[in-house]
Amino acid sequence: MTPDVTKDELVARLVTRAMTVFLFDLLDRGFRMDPHAQDKLRDALSEVFGESVREASGAATE
């Protein structure tokens, strides 16, 4: 852990990352949602967290 990151910040980042992976997992499994809204959510999550989160969610479902 780097000295400029507090324990609370690290926990918040990990929880945010986990929730994002969970949301991508729901999207990948065909969660019942309007397809347009589903695409917008996926794009927004990718924009905020990058493709690494999308790749992580794909690996989690395999």
PDB file of N, H, CA, C and O in Angstrom:
ATOM      1  N   MET A   1       0.858  -1.174   0.000  1.00  0.00           N
ATOM      2  CA  MET A   1       0.000   0.000   0.000  1.00  0.00           C
ATOM      3  C   MET A   1       0.903   1.236   0.000  1.00  0.00           C
ATOM      4  O   MET A   1       1.863   1.321   0.767  1.00  0.00           O
ATOM      5  N   THR A   2       0.587   2.161  -0.847  1.00  0.00           N
ATOM      6  H   THR A   2      -0.192   2.093  -1.470  1.00  0.00           H
ATOM      7  CA  THR A   2       1.380   3.383  -0.912  1.00  0.00           C
ATOM      8  C   THR A   2       0.993   4.301   0.236  1.00  0.00           C
ATOM      9  O   THR A   2      -0.149   4.278   0.696  1.00  0.00           O
ATOM     10  N   PRO A   3       1.938   5.105   0.700  1.00  0.00           N
ATOM     11  CA  PRO A   3       1.664   5.963   1.854  1.00  0.00           C
ATOM     12  C   PRO A   3       0.575   7.005   1.619  1.00  0.00           C
ATOM     13  O   PRO A   3      -0.035   7.474   2.580  1.00  0.00           O
ATOM     14  N   ASP A   4       0.316   7.379   0.367  1.00  0.00           N
ATOM     15  H   ASP A   4       0.811   6.998  -0.414  1.00  0.00           H
ATOM     16  CA  ASP A   4      -0.677   8.421   0.102  1.00  0.00           C
ATOM     17  C   ASP A   4      -2.107   7.885   0.032  1.00  0.00           C
ATOM     18  O   ASP A   4      -3.040   8.662  -0.174  1.00  0.00           O
ATOM     19  N   VAL A   5      -2.300   6.580   0.199  1.00  0.00           N
ATOM     20  H   VAL A   5      -1.542   5.948   0.366  1.00  0.00           H
ATOM     21  CA  VAL A   5      -3.639   5.986   0.166  1.00  0.00           C
ATOM     22  C   VAL A   5      -3.970   5.480   1.564  1.00  0.00           C
ATOM     23  O   VAL A   5      -3.257   4.651   2.129  1.00  0.00           O
ATOM     24  N   THR A   6      -5.074   6.001   2.110  1.00  0.00           N
ATOM     25  H   THR A   6      -5.654   6.675   1.650  1.00  0.00           H
ATOM     26  CA  THR A   6      -5.482   5.557   3.446  1.00  0.00           C
ATOM     27  C   THR A   6      -6.220   4.227   3.344  1.00  0.00           C
ATOM     28  O   THR A   6      -6.646   3.816   2.265  1.00  0.00           O
ATOM     29  N   LYS A   7      -6.357   3.581   4.464  1.00  0.00           N
ATOM     30  H   LYS A   7      -6.011   3.915   5.340  1.00  0.00           H
ATOM     31  CA  LYS A   7      -7.058   2.298   4.496  1.00  0.00           C
ATOM     32  C   LYS A   7      -8.512   2.477   4.040  1.00  0.00           C
ATOM     33  O   LYS A   7      -9.036   1.635   3.311  1.00  0.00           O
ATOM     34  N   ASP A   8      -9.159   3.554   4.456  1.00  0.00           N
ATOM     35  H   ASP A   8      -8.734   4.239   5.048  1.00  0.00           H
ATOM     36  CA  ASP A   8     -10.546   3.813   4.065  1.00  0.00           C
ATOM     37  C   ASP A   8     -10.674   4.001   2.558  1.00  0.00           C
ATOM     38  O   ASP A   8     -11.618   3.503   1.943  1.00  0.00           O
ATOM     39  N   GLU A   9      -9.730   4.714   1.968  1.00  0.00           N
ATOM     40  H   GLU A   9      -8.963   5.118   2.467  1.00  0.00           H
ATOM     41  CA  GLU A   9      -9.759   4.913   0.513  1.00  0.00           C
ATOM     42  C   GLU A   9      -9.559   3.595  -0.218  1.00  0.00           C
ATOM     43  O   GLU A   9     -10.218   3.337  -1.224  1.00  0.00           O
ATOM     44  N   LEU A  10      -8.662   2.766   0.276  1.00  0.00           N
ATOM     45  H   LEU A  10      -8.127   2.976   1.094  1.00  0.00           H
ATOM     46  CA  LEU A  10      -8.411   1.476  -0.349  1.00  0.00           C
ATOM     47  C   LEU A  10      -9.654   0.591  -0.282  1.00  0.00           C
ATOM     48  O   LEU A  10     -10.013  -0.059  -1.264  1.00  0.00           O
ATOM     49  N   VAL A  11     -10.304   0.569   0.870  1.00  0.00           N
ATOM     50  H   VAL A  11     -10.012   1.097   1.667  1.00  0.00           H
ATOM     51  CA  VAL A  11     -11.529  -0.220   1.026  1.00  0.00           C
ATOM     52  C   VAL A  11     -12.613   0.305   0.078  1.00  0.00           C
ATOM     53  O   VAL A  11     -13.313  -0.479  -0.562  1.00  0.00           O
ATOM     54  N   ALA A  12     -12.746   1.612  -0.006  1.00  0.00           N
ATOM     55  H   ALA A  12     -12.178   2.249   0.514  1.00  0.00           H
ATOM     56  CA  ALA A  12     -13.753   2.193  -0.905  1.00  0.00           C
ATOM     57  C   ALA A  12     -13.476   1.808  -2.353  1.00  0.00           C
ATOM     58  O   ALA A  12     -14.404   1.501  -3.100  1.00  0.00           O
ATOM     59  N   ARG A  13     -12.221   1.823  -2.750  1.00  0.00           N
ATOM     60  H   ARG A  13     -11.466   2.072  -2.143  1.00  0.00           H
ATOM     61  CA  ARG A  13     -11.871   1.432  -4.127  1.00  0.00           C
ATOM     62  C   ARG A  13     -12.187  -0.032  -4.388  1.00  0.00           C
ATOM     63  O   ARG A  13     -12.713  -0.383  -5.444  1.00  0.00           O
ATOM     64  N   LEU A  14     -11.860  -0.891  -3.415  1.00  0.00           N
ATOM     65  H   LEU A  14     -11.432  -0.606  -2.557  1.00  0.00           H
ATOM     66  CA  LEU A  14     -12.123  -2.319  -3.583  1.00  0.00           C
ATOM     67  C   LEU A  14     -13.622  -2.612  -3.659  1.00  0.00           C
ATOM     68  O   LEU A  14     -14.058  -3.423  -4.477  1.00  0.00           O
ATOM     69  N   VAL A  15     -14.400  -1.958  -2.814  1.00  0.00           N
ATOM     70  H   VAL A  15     -14.046  -1.300  -2.149  1.00  0.00           H
ATOM     71  CA  VAL A  15     -15.853  -2.155  -2.829  1.00  0.00           C
ATOM     72  C   VAL A  15     -16.439  -1.655  -4.146  1.00  0.00           C
ATOM     73  O   VAL A  15     -17.303  -2.305  -4.734  1.00  0.00           O
ATOM     74  N   THR A  16     -15.968  -0.500  -4.605  1.00  0.00           N
ATOM     75  H   THR A  16     -15.266   0.028  -4.127  1.00  0.00           H
ATOM     76  CA  THR A  16     -16.451   0.036  -5.878  1.00  0.00           C
ATOM     77  C   THR A  16     -16.120  -0.914  -7.021  1.00  0.00           C
ATOM     78  O   THR A  16     -16.958  -1.169  -7.886  1.00  0.00           O
ATOM     79  N   ARG A  17     -14.911  -1.430  -7.023  1.00  0.00           N
ATOM     80  H   ARG A  17     -14.230  -1.222  -6.321  1.00  0.00           H
ATOM     81  CA  ARG A  17     -14.487  -2.371  -8.069  1.00  0.00           C
ATOM     82  C   ARG A  17     -15.335  -3.640  -8.023  1.00  0.00           C
ATOM     83  O   ARG A  17     -15.765  -4.141  -9.062  1.00  0.00           O
ATOM     84  N   ALA A  18     -15.573  -4.157  -6.821  1.00  0.00           N
ATOM     85  H   ALA A  18     -15.223  -3.750  -5.977  1.00  0.00           H
ATOM     86  CA  ALA A  18     -16.373  -5.377  -6.679  1.00  0.00           C
ATOM     87  C   ALA A  18     -17.807  -5.162  -7.155  1.00  0.00           C
ATOM     88  O   ALA A  18     -18.369  -6.024  -7.831  1.00  0.00           O
ATOM     89  N   MET A  19     -18.398  -4.033  -6.814  1.00  0.00           N
ATOM     90  H   MET A  19     -17.942  -3.333  -6.265  1.00  0.00           H
ATOM     91  CA  MET A  19     -19.766  -3.750  -7.253  1.00  0.00           C
ATOM     92  C   MET A  19     -19.838  -3.584  -8.768  1.00  0.00           C
ATOM     93  O   MET A  19     -20.822  -3.981  -9.394  1.00  0.00           O
ATOM     94  N   THR A  20     -18.803  -3.002  -9.351  1.00  0.00           N
ATOM     95  H   THR A  20     -18.005  -2.680  -8.842  1.00  0.00           H
ATOM     96  CA  THR A  20     -18.776  -2.831 -10.799  1.00  0.00           C
ATOM     97  C   THR A  20     -18.680  -4.183 -11.493  1.00  0.00           C
ATOM     98  O   THR A  20     -19.374  -4.425 -12.480  1.00  0.00           O
ATOM     99  N   VAL A  21     -17.833  -5.057 -10.990  1.00  0.00           N
ATOM    100  H   VAL A  21     -17.269  -4.861 -10.188  1.00  0.00           H
ATOM    101  CA  VAL A  21     -17.721  -6.407 -11.550  1.00  0.00           C
ATOM    102  C   VAL A  21     -19.061  -7.126 -11.413  1.00  0.00           C
ATOM    103  O   VAL A  21     -19.487  -7.829 -12.330  1.00  0.00           O
ATOM    104  N   PHE A  22     -19.718  -6.953 -10.279  1.00  0.00           N
ATOM    105  H   PHE A  22     -19.372  -6.382  -9.535  1.00  0.00           H
ATOM    106  CA  PHE A  22     -21.031  -7.559 -10.068  1.00  0.00           C
ATOM    107  C   PHE A  22     -22.046  -7.056 -11.095  1.00  0.00           C
ATOM    108  O   PHE A  22     -22.812  -7.845 -11.648  1.00  0.00           O
ATOM    109  N   LEU A  23     -22.053  -5.739 -11.352  1.00  0.00           N
ATOM    110  H   LEU A  23     -21.431  -5.098 -10.903  1.00  0.00           H
ATOM    111  CA  LEU A  23     -22.982  -5.183 -12.339  1.00  0.00           C
ATOM    112  C   LEU A  23     -22.688  -5.704 -13.740  1.00  0.00           C
ATOM    113  O   LEU A  23     -23.612  -6.044 -14.479  1.00  0.00           O
ATOM    114  N   PHE A  24     -21.409  -5.770 -14.114  1.00  0.00           N
ATOM    115  H   PHE A  24     -20.659  -5.493 -13.513  1.00  0.00           H
ATOM    116  CA  PHE A  24     -21.065  -6.334 -15.419  1.00  0.00           C
ATOM    117  C   PHE A  24     -21.486  -7.794 -15.504  1.00  0.00           C
ATOM    118  O   PHE A  24     -21.933  -8.252 -16.555  1.00  0.00           O
ATOM    119  N   ASP A  25     -21.345  -8.525 -14.405  1.00  0.00           N
ATOM    120  H   ASP A  25     -20.982  -8.153 -13.551  1.00  0.00           H
ATOM    121  CA  ASP A  25     -21.760  -9.924 -14.382  1.00  0.00           C
ATOM    122  C   ASP A  25     -23.259 -10.039 -14.631  1.00  0.00           C
ATOM    123  O   ASP A  25     -23.697 -10.901 -15.393  1.00  0.00           O
ATOM    124  N   LEU A  26     -24.047  -9.177 -13.995  1.00  0.00           N
ATOM    125  H   LEU A  26     -23.691  -8.477 -13.376  1.00  0.00           H
ATOM    126  CA  LEU A  26     -25.489  -9.170 -14.240  1.00  0.00           C
ATOM    127  C   LEU A  26     -25.795  -8.880 -15.713  1.00  0.00           C
ATOM    128  O   LEU A  26     -26.657  -9.517 -16.317  1.00  0.00           O
ATOM    129  N   LEU A  27     -25.082  -7.921 -16.270  1.00  0.00           N
ATOM    130  H   LEU A  27     -24.382  -7.403 -15.779  1.00  0.00           H
ATOM    131  CA  LEU A  27     -25.301  -7.573 -17.674  1.00  0.00           C
ATOM    132  C   LEU A  27     -24.924  -8.737 -18.586  1.00  0.00           C
ATOM    133  O   LEU A  27     -25.634  -9.029 -19.548  1.00  0.00           O
ATOM    134  N   ASP A  28     -23.815  -9.395 -18.287  1.00  0.00           N
ATOM    135  H   ASP A  28     -23.238  -9.157 -17.506  1.00  0.00           H
ATOM    136  CA  ASP A  28     -23.357 -10.516 -19.107  1.00  0.00           C
ATOM    137  C   ASP A  28     -24.304 -11.709 -19.029  1.00  0.00           C
ATOM    138  O   ASP A  28     -24.429 -12.467 -19.991  1.00  0.00           O
ATOM    139  N   ARG A  29     -24.964 -11.875 -17.901  1.00  0.00           N
ATOM    140  H   ARG A  29     -24.863 -11.258 -17.120  1.00  0.00           H
ATOM    141  CA  ARG A  29     -25.869 -13.009 -17.734  1.00  0.00           C
ATOM    142  C   ARG A  29     -27.275 -12.733 -18.267  1.00  0.00           C
ATOM    143  O   ARG A  29     -28.167 -13.572 -18.145  1.00  0.00           O
ATOM    144  N   GLY A  30     -27.462 -11.569 -18.848  1.00  0.00           N
ATOM    145  H   GLY A  30     -26.737 -10.887 -18.947  1.00  0.00           H
ATOM    146  CA  GLY A  30     -28.757 -11.259 -19.432  1.00  0.00           C
ATOM    147  C   GLY A  30     -29.777 -10.775 -18.425  1.00  0.00           C
ATOM    148  O   GLY A  30     -30.963 -11.086 -18.538  1.00  0.00           O
ATOM    149  N   PHE A  31     -29.329 -10.021 -17.447  1.00  0.00           N
ATOM    150  H   PHE A  31     -28.366  -9.768 -17.355  1.00  0.00           H
ATOM    151  CA  PHE A  31     -30.229  -9.427 -16.469  1.00  0.00           C
ATOM    152  C   PHE A  31     -31.362  -8.715 -17.199  1.00  0.00           C
ATOM    153  O   PHE A  31     -31.115  -7.974 -18.151  1.00  0.00           O
ATOM    154  N   ARG A  32     -32.580  -8.928 -16.772  1.00  0.00           N
ATOM    155  H   ARG A  32     -32.781  -9.530 -15.999  1.00  0.00           H
ATOM    156  CA  ARG A  32     -33.741  -8.343 -17.455  1.00  0.00           C
ATOM    157  C   ARG A  32     -33.729  -6.826 -17.311  1.00  0.00           C
ATOM    158  O   ARG A  32     -33.997  -6.268 -16.247  1.00  0.00           O
ATOM    159  N   MET A  33     -33.410  -6.198 -18.412  1.00  0.00           N
ATOM    160  H   MET A  33     -33.193  -6.651 -19.277  1.00  0.00           H
ATOM    161  CA  MET A  33     -33.314  -4.753 -18.443  1.00  0.00           C
ATOM    162  C   MET A  33     -33.512  -4.335 -19.890  1.00  0.00           C
ATOM    163  O   MET A  33     -33.172  -5.074 -20.813  1.00  0.00           O
ATOM    164  N   ASP A  34     -34.053  -3.172 -20.074  1.00  0.00           N
ATOM    165  H   ASP A  34     -34.330  -2.572 -19.324  1.00  0.00           H
ATOM    166  CA  ASP A  34     -34.205  -2.630 -21.414  1.00  0.00           C
ATOM    167  C   ASP A  34     -32.838  -2.659 -22.103  1.00  0.00           C
ATOM    168  O   ASP A  34     -31.865  -2.155 -21.542  1.00  0.00           O
ATOM    169  N   PRO A  35     -32.743  -3.241 -23.315  1.00  0.00           N
ATOM    170  CA  PRO A  35     -31.442  -3.346 -23.986  1.00  0.00           C
ATOM    171  C   PRO A  35     -30.719  -2.006 -24.143  1.00  0.00           C
ATOM    172  O   PRO A  35     -29.495  -1.943 -24.024  1.00  0.00           O
ATOM    173  N   HIS A  36     -31.470  -0.938 -24.409  1.00  0.00           N
ATOM    174  H   HIS A  36     -32.464  -0.989 -24.506  1.00  0.00           H
ATOM    175  CA  HIS A  36     -30.840   0.380 -24.553  1.00  0.00           C
ATOM    176  C   HIS A  36     -30.249   0.839 -23.217  1.00  0.00           C
ATOM    177  O   HIS A  36     -29.138   1.367 -23.174  1.00  0.00           O
ATOM    178  N   ALA A  37     -30.991   0.637 -22.137  1.00  0.00           N
ATOM    179  H   ALA A  37     -31.893   0.208 -22.172  1.00  0.00           H
ATOM    180  CA  ALA A  37     -30.498   1.005 -20.809  1.00  0.00           C
ATOM    181  C   ALA A  37     -29.302   0.130 -20.421  1.00  0.00           C
ATOM    182  O   ALA A  37     -28.352   0.606 -19.799  1.00  0.00           O
ATOM    183  N   GLN A  38     -29.358  -1.133 -20.788  1.00  0.00           N
ATOM    184  H   GLN A  38     -30.129  -1.519 -21.293  1.00  0.00           H
ATOM    185  CA  GLN A  38     -28.258  -2.054 -20.507  1.00  0.00           C
ATOM    186  C   GLN A  38     -26.978  -1.584 -21.203  1.00  0.00           C
ATOM    187  O   GLN A  38     -25.908  -1.582 -20.593  1.00  0.00           O
ATOM    188  N   ASP A  39     -27.080  -1.192 -22.459  1.00  0.00           N
ATOM    189  H   ASP A  39     -27.949  -1.194 -22.954  1.00  0.00           H
ATOM    190  CA  ASP A  39     -25.917  -0.693 -23.199  1.00  0.00           C
ATOM    191  C   ASP A  39     -25.382   0.599 -22.584  1.00  0.00           C
ATOM    192  O   ASP A  39     -24.170   0.786 -22.483  1.00  0.00           O
ATOM    193  N   LYS A  40     -26.283   1.484 -22.176  1.00  0.00           N
ATOM    194  H   LYS A  40     -27.268   1.332 -22.258  1.00  0.00           H
ATOM    195  CA  LYS A  40     -25.849   2.743 -21.571  1.00  0.00           C
ATOM    196  C   LYS A  40     -25.121   2.483 -20.249  1.00  0.00           C
ATOM    197  O   LYS A  40     -24.105   3.117 -19.966  1.00  0.00           O
ATOM    198  N   LEU A  41     -25.637   1.551 -19.438  1.00  0.00           N
ATOM    199  H   LEU A  41     -26.463   1.036 -19.668  1.00  0.00           H
ATOM    200  CA  LEU A  41     -24.988   1.219 -18.174  1.00  0.00           C
ATOM    201  C   LEU A  41     -23.615   0.612 -18.425  1.00  0.00           C
ATOM    202  O   LEU A  41     -22.642   0.988 -17.771  1.00  0.00           O
ATOM    203  N   ARG A  42     -23.530  -0.318 -19.362  1.00  0.00           N
ATOM    204  H   ARG A  42     -24.321  -0.623 -19.893  1.00  0.00           H
ATOM    205  CA  ARG A  42     -22.255  -0.955 -19.687  1.00  0.00           C
ATOM    206  C   ARG A  42     -21.238   0.091 -20.167  1.00  0.00           C
ATOM    207  O   ARG A  42     -20.078   0.065 -19.754  1.00  0.00           O
ATOM    208  N   ASP A  43     -21.672   1.003 -21.030  1.00  0.00           N
ATOM    209  H   ASP A  43     -22.614   1.024 -21.365  1.00  0.00           H
ATOM    210  CA  ASP A  43     -20.772   2.044 -21.543  1.00  0.00           C
ATOM    211  C   ASP A  43     -20.315   2.980 -20.419  1.00  0.00           C
ATOM    212  O   ASP A  43     -19.148   3.365 -20.361  1.00  0.00           O
ATOM    213  N   ALA A  44     -21.237   3.336 -19.538  1.00  0.00           N
ATOM    214  H   ALA A  44     -22.185   3.022 -19.586  1.00  0.00           H
ATOM    215  CA  ALA A  44     -20.881   4.232 -18.434  1.00  0.00           C
ATOM    216  C   ALA A  44     -19.883   3.569 -17.487  1.00  0.00           C
ATOM    217  O   ALA A  44     -18.926   4.207 -17.046  1.00  0.00           O
ATOM    218  N   LEU A  45     -20.100   2.303 -17.176  1.00  0.00           N
ATOM    219  H   LEU A  45     -20.877   1.785 -17.534  1.00  0.00           H
ATOM    220  CA  LEU A  45     -19.177   1.600 -16.296  1.00  0.00           C
ATOM    221  C   LEU A  45     -17.803   1.455 -16.951  1.00  0.00           C
ATOM    222  O   LEU A  45     -16.779   1.601 -16.284  1.00  0.00           O
ATOM    223  N   SER A  46     -17.777   1.170 -18.241  1.00  0.00           N
ATOM    224  H   SER A  46     -18.609   1.052 -18.783  1.00  0.00           H
ATOM    225  CA  SER A  46     -16.506   1.055 -18.950  1.00  0.00           C
ATOM    226  C   SER A  46     -15.776   2.391 -18.988  1.00  0.00           C
ATOM    227  O   SER A  46     -14.553   2.442 -18.859  1.00  0.00           O
ATOM    228  N   GLU A  47     -16.525   3.460 -19.164  1.00  0.00           N
ATOM    229  H   GLU A  47     -17.518   3.419 -19.268  1.00  0.00           H
ATOM    230  CA  GLU A  47     -15.920   4.794 -19.214  1.00  0.00           C
ATOM    231  C   GLU A  47     -15.290   5.159 -17.867  1.00  0.00           C
ATOM    232  O   GLU A  47     -14.208   5.743 -17.811  1.00  0.00           O
ATOM    233  N   VAL A  48     -15.982   4.806 -16.794  1.00  0.00           N
ATOM    234  H   VAL A  48     -16.861   4.332 -16.840  1.00  0.00           H
ATOM    235  CA  VAL A  48     -15.490   5.167 -15.465  1.00  0.00           C
ATOM    236  C   VAL A  48     -14.356   4.257 -15.024  1.00  0.00           C
ATOM    237  O   VAL A  48     -13.349   4.733 -14.500  1.00  0.00           O
ATOM    238  N   PHE A  49     -14.506   2.951 -15.231  1.00  0.00           N
ATOM    239  H   PHE A  49     -15.324   2.564 -15.656  1.00  0.00           H
ATOM    240  CA  PHE A  49     -13.555   2.006 -14.671  1.00  0.00           C
ATOM    241  C   PHE A  49     -12.638   1.363 -15.697  1.00  0.00           C
ATOM    242  O   PHE A  49     -11.708   0.649 -15.321  1.00  0.00           O
ATOM    243  N   GLY A  50     -12.871   1.592 -16.966  1.00  0.00           N
ATOM    244  H   GLY A  50     -13.626   2.172 -17.271  1.00  0.00           H
ATOM    245  CA  GLY A  50     -11.991   1.056 -17.997  1.00  0.00           C
ATOM    246  C   GLY A  50     -12.323  -0.371 -18.371  1.00  0.00           C
ATOM    247  O   GLY A  50     -13.152  -1.034 -17.747  1.00  0.00           O
ATOM    248  N   GLU A  51     -11.653  -0.812 -19.402  1.00  0.00           N
ATOM    249  H   GLU A  51     -10.980  -0.273 -19.909  1.00  0.00           H
ATOM    250  CA  GLU A  51     -11.907  -2.146 -19.934  1.00  0.00           C
ATOM    251  C   GLU A  51     -11.445  -3.259 -18.995  1.00  0.00           C
ATOM    252  O   GLU A  51     -11.925  -4.388 -19.099  1.00  0.00           O
ATOM    253  N   SER A  52     -10.523  -2.959 -18.083  1.00  0.00           N
ATOM    254  H   SER A  52     -10.133  -2.042 -17.999  1.00  0.00           H
ATOM    255  CA  SER A  52     -10.039  -4.003 -17.183  1.00  0.00           C
ATOM    256  C   SER A  52     -11.172  -4.573 -16.338  1.00  0.00           C
ATOM    257  O   SER A  52     -11.163  -5.759 -16.010  1.00  0.00           O
ATOM    258  N   VAL A  53     -12.136  -3.748 -15.989  1.00  0.00           N
ATOM    259  H   VAL A  53     -12.144  -2.784 -16.256  1.00  0.00           H
ATOM    260  CA  VAL A  53     -13.270  -4.225 -15.199  1.00  0.00           C
ATOM    261  C   VAL A  53     -14.153  -5.116 -16.059  1.00  0.00           C
ATOM    262  O   VAL A  53     -14.637  -6.146 -15.589  1.00  0.00           O
ATOM    263  N   ARG A  54     -14.368  -4.734 -17.304  1.00  0.00           N
ATOM    264  H   ARG A  54     -13.975  -3.898 -17.685  1.00  0.00           H
ATOM    265  CA  ARG A  54     -15.164  -5.561 -18.207  1.00  0.00           C
ATOM    266  C   ARG A  54     -14.494  -6.915 -18.406  1.00  0.00           C
ATOM    267  O   ARG A  54     -15.166  -7.946 -18.402  1.00  0.00           O
ATOM    268  N   GLU A  55     -13.169  -6.920 -18.581  1.00  0.00           N
ATOM    269  H   GLU A  55     -12.622  -6.083 -18.584  1.00  0.00           H
ATOM    270  CA  GLU A  55     -12.433  -8.165 -18.745  1.00  0.00           C
ATOM    271  C   GLU A  55     -12.515  -9.011 -17.482  1.00  0.00           C
ATOM    272  O   GLU A  55     -12.640 -10.233 -17.562  1.00  0.00           O
ATOM    273  N   ALA A  56     -12.446  -8.376 -16.325  1.00  0.00           N
ATOM    274  H   ALA A  56     -12.344  -7.383 -16.260  1.00  0.00           H
ATOM    275  CA  ALA A  56     -12.540  -9.103 -15.058  1.00  0.00           C
ATOM    276  C   ALA A  56     -13.909  -9.737 -14.899  1.00  0.00           C
ATOM    277  O   ALA A  56     -14.020 -10.851 -14.386  1.00  0.00           O
ATOM    278  N   SER A  57     -14.950  -9.046 -15.329  1.00  0.00           N
ATOM    279  H   SER A  57     -14.860  -8.141 -15.745  1.00  0.00           H
ATOM    280  CA  SER A  57     -16.290  -9.620 -15.205  1.00  0.00           C
ATOM    281  C   SER A  57     -16.447 -10.795 -16.158  1.00  0.00           C
ATOM    282  O   SER A  57     -17.112 -11.776 -15.825  1.00  0.00           O
ATOM    283  N   GLY A  58     -15.848 -10.708 -17.333  1.00  0.00           N
ATOM    284  H   GLY A  58     -15.308  -9.911 -17.604  1.00  0.00           H
ATOM    285  CA  GLY A  58     -15.912 -11.827 -18.279  1.00  0.00           C
ATOM    286  C   GLY A  58     -15.184 -13.039 -17.750  1.00  0.00           C
ATOM    287  O   GLY A  58     -15.644 -14.165 -17.937  1.00  0.00           O
ATOM    288  N   ALA A  59     -14.059 -12.835 -17.093  1.00  0.00           N
ATOM    289  H   ALA A  59     -13.685 -11.920 -16.940  1.00  0.00           H
ATOM    290  CA  ALA A  59     -13.301 -13.936 -16.518  1.00  0.00           C
ATOM    291  C   ALA A  59     -14.053 -14.559 -15.351  1.00  0.00           C
ATOM    292  O   ALA A  59     -13.942 -15.762 -15.114  1.00  0.00           O
ATOM    293  N   ALA A  60     -14.812 -13.758 -14.622  1.00  0.00           N
ATOM    294  H   ALA A  60     -14.902 -12.781 -14.814  1.00  0.00           H
ATOM    295  CA  ALA A  60     -15.554 -14.266 -13.470  1.00  0.00           C
ATOM    296  C   ALA A  60     -16.709 -15.158 -13.894  1.00  0.00           C
ATOM    297  O   ALA A  60     -17.121 -16.038 -13.139  1.00  0.00           O
ATOM    298  N   THR A  61     -17.239 -14.940 -15.099  1.00  0.00           N
ATOM    299  H   THR A  61     -16.904 -14.225 -15.713  1.00  0.00           H
ATOM    300  CA  THR A  61     -18.394 -15.722 -15.526  1.00  0.00           C
ATOM    301  C   THR A  61     -17.998 -16.996 -16.255  1.00  0.00           C
ATOM    302  O   THR A  61     -18.848 -17.849 -16.511  1.00  0.00           O
ATOM    303  N   GLU A  62     -16.714 -17.140 -16.596  1.00  0.00           N
ATOM    304  H   GLU A  62     -16.024 -16.448 -16.388  1.00  0.00           H
ATOM    305  CA  GLU A  62     -16.281 -18.338 -17.319  1.00  0.00           C
ATOM    306  C   GLU A  62     -16.075 -19.509 -16.400  1.00  0.00           C
ATOM    307  O   GLU A  62     -15.709 -20.593 -16.854  1.00  0.00           O
TER     308      GLU A  62
END
